[in-house]
Amino acid sequence: MQNSMQDDGENMSEDRRNFKRIEFDAEVLIRHFDSTRDYIGTCWEAELVDVSFKGLLVSKPVDWDGSAHQYLLVLSLPDSDRAIEMIGHCSHETDELIGFVCDQISIESATNLRRLIELNVGDPFLLQREFASLIDYYKQTE
């Protein structure tokens, strides 16, 4: 299991730099999502590149069509029966990668995500700062 931390980069907007990305080896299941909570269309498997409180970056599946507005993203945690599930939208795409922003996450999945980040950041102050930034970010988008 690979687990290290990197900055979001100098060319990112200010609020994007508030969140550290955690590199982590895991599989992500991606499915089309609609507002009635029916999962429709194709299902893709991708490798997680990194994850943060704000979303995740995955390897682009070969048959990716990117036609949906929102996606169900399921990050399976290795050596565990737990997963992180979120509803998100595609924020950017390259030939090799797809970035998703989290639009909605359950309390249970948010707790699992927080624990994953906590274990990899190792700094409780940084974790609290990022969690506060996340709350502020979602208040601004309401």
Beta strands, then each sheet from edge to edge (+ up, - down):
strand 1: 3-6
strand 2: 21-24
strand 3: 27-33
strand 4: 39-51
strand 5: 55-59
strand 6: 70-76
strand 7: 83-93
strand 8: 97-105
sheet 1: 1+ 2- 4+ 3- 6+ 7- 8+ 5-
end
